[in-house]
């Protein structure tokens, strides 16, 4: 029987209730060892004759009652059972019966050996025995294990099942706690598809993000919830820090000890790798490696998938995605910052002990949320700091944050900065002070002009979660979290606080004006970012001998103060060190003759008054990038820029001629003449042997410029835009010589009636724009454009699509908008296996949709608005599981196929009419919602 001693009330995970003479040295002994081996704190009474403290029972979370032949003969066991059943009725405890050598019915009905054992209590009163009988009956009705009928009576297997069940129950208790982590459930669900617990492969999953973003918290929540499903588990915290303090050998030893439940000697990292490979391959494990910052750490702790038994899961958290760029890590997730709602909830819990802010602190709480910008670390630190503070203390703390960054946050964030090489540190500081929100290509030009390897540097910052690159239809833009910006600016300032004249970068307008007015600029400043104001004193630039980058009026649309600047007087002080000069709305007609520009690599002056670059010719030997878009430029001598790589003259409507000396533009890669409608000749293009991007849109060209197609095998042109040249009526067959062409736009060449068959030989073409041309027929061999992803036929007169179009296996978007001559689609349109968008709005002659469309498994958008002659959709449309949007407004379709209900999350835009066939399956509110949405969309 279980002994009873007066123990102090300690917290135990499991309490074992058993009859000692039956099972202490056999089943219970083995069960106790297995539970302890799993890390489950278990109470097993090894003394006899002493009463167990009731608090010990109440403090335990799980009870295992081992019923045997003599269990009911012990009054101590029976009283113990009474207390267990009382505790079991509360939510905090759970009991499991194990029927060792008795049948559950014998316990339930107190018959057989159980009845015989209970009968010896002749000295007890009837009431007490009645309570025991009821407790035995209740316990026997609980879910548990009949040892003789489970796992064929294999005791070892039954013990394993019990340990797994107990671990699961204990873990469920932890999950309840984890649900208090704001937004955690959704983030864990997002990883479910990558984890796929139960599949028999070995997976390594990466979680990346900036410091303080919640990577460790997310990994811990997953570990606590799912590690029960594994034979062994190990959570290795702070790998980066512990590696630097005590080396990788100690961490290898920790993983081995955690998983194997025994200490193993490791003499070195190499031996540790061998030991882990040999000893872990037989166990299905879950291992979390937290804050890994170097590939060597991953190699030492999880060197290969074959180190682990099938079914194992390894989770790696890191700030540096480069660590995860190896074959074995195939699933990588971002640690997403908190939404405003989540941030308010988390902050309120720490500041007010509630899910919402106290009413009188709502405004101040929102200020904190704006400052934290979704970073959990900052939110928790500030919430805890402001807890129980008075309103004046809140105001003081918030005011301080505007000038003095939060030390706890900066300490965590700066770890990533300190790990950078020196050149990447400089790039990081440039992004923090100037380049956030800049177009990525433009930022690269600025950084390259200043001597940095920008493409690689920005890639490193992105890998280390210090920046993100936001891609949209307008391009790629650099983003950086507010606290990283704050950290970067703090790094620039902290060596010389309150002495802006000694900063390496100047970006605060008031500080710049003060430095320039005092003529106190030293040799420290290498980049200045300023606006023109009436009080600006540009002469102060003279002392900035290391100034490499000057940015004036960046993206400013207000030119009210441009005329107040004395250009000749100011610019003569521009230091010869300038490598990058950007001036929006530059007011003078040319560059000042006192400006040497010997080191200038990039000159960008959009919307300027420049009509000639120099009053007198001056060669700029280092100039690579020239942007005079939307300027008043009349002529440009390109012989002065022999190293030019990029020339942007977009919308220079006054431009009449470009003077090009033979062989002077051999390095030109990018040429944008879009909208230069008065330019007399583009024949010089033939000499541009390095050209990759050419935009001659809207030049009023009378014919296709033959100079574009040189016929040379080394033609490098990748993008060609000839759109809005209304007089072009024919494309020469020599266009097939542009072997490397990726994008071709002929849109709004309204007299163009056909394409040469040679266009089908452009094997690298991914985008073909033919919108609003007069084309009636496409080449029969169009299907040979095997790389084509985007085909725009908007407003053309095409009647039929060639059958070969169905061979375009990479086509993602097919735009047939307003093709009112189109009569039918190819029957095999379903062979376009990559198609995501099919747009057929206003195809008024189209009469049916081929049934093969139901094979387009990746289709997301199907647009049919205005196709009045289409009356039905294929019955199997429900097979389009990825379909997100279906537009059938102003069509003849009155009934949707029943299978469409299989598509989850589908948004249907339709005209406002009553659909009898659907009203039966739609609730009144759903129908009203659908009609309202349809009206709103129309």
Secondary structure, DSSP 8 states (H G I E B T S, - for coil): ------------SEEEE--HHHHTTTHHHHHHHHHHHTT--EE-----S----HHHHHH-SEEEEEE-TTGGG-HHHHHHHHHHHHHHTSTT-EEEEEESSS-HHHHHHT-HHHHHHHTT-TTS-HHHHHHHHHHHHHHHTSS-EETTTSGGG-HHHHHHHHHHHHHHHHHHHHHHHHTTSTTHHHHHHHHHHHH-TT-SS-EEEEEE--TTSSHHHHHHHHHHHHGGGSSEEEEE--HHHHHHHH-HHHHHHHHHHHHHSS-----SHHHHHHHHHHHHTTS-EEEEE-S--SHHHHHHHS--GGGS-TT-EEEEEES-GGGG-STTEEEEEE-----HHHHHHHHHHHHHSSSS--GGGHHHHHHHHHHHTT-HHHHHHHHHHHTT--HHHHHHHHHHHTTS--HHHHHHHHHHHHTS-HHHHHHHHHIIIIITT-BHHHHHHHHHHTT--HHHHHHHHHHTTS-EEEEETTEEEEE--HHHHHHHHHHHHHTTTT-GGG-SEE--HHHHHHHHHTT---TT--EEEE---TT--GGGGGG-TT--EEEESTT----TTGGGS-HHHHHTT--TT--EEEETT--SSSB-TT---TT--EEE-TT---SSSBSS----TT--EEE-TTS---EEEGGG-TT--EEE-TT-TT--EEE--TTTTTT--EEE-TT-TT----GGGGG-TT--EEE-TTS--SS--GGG----TT----EEE-TT-TT-----GGGGG-TT--EEE-TT-TT-----GGGGG-TT--EEE-TT-------TTGGG-TT--EEE-TT----B--GGGGG-TT--EEE-TT-TT--B--TTGGG-TT--EEE-TT-TT-----GGGGG-TT--EEE-TT-TT-----GGGGG-TT--EEE-TTSS-----GGGGGSTT-EEE--S---HHHHTTS-HHHHHHHHHHHHHH-
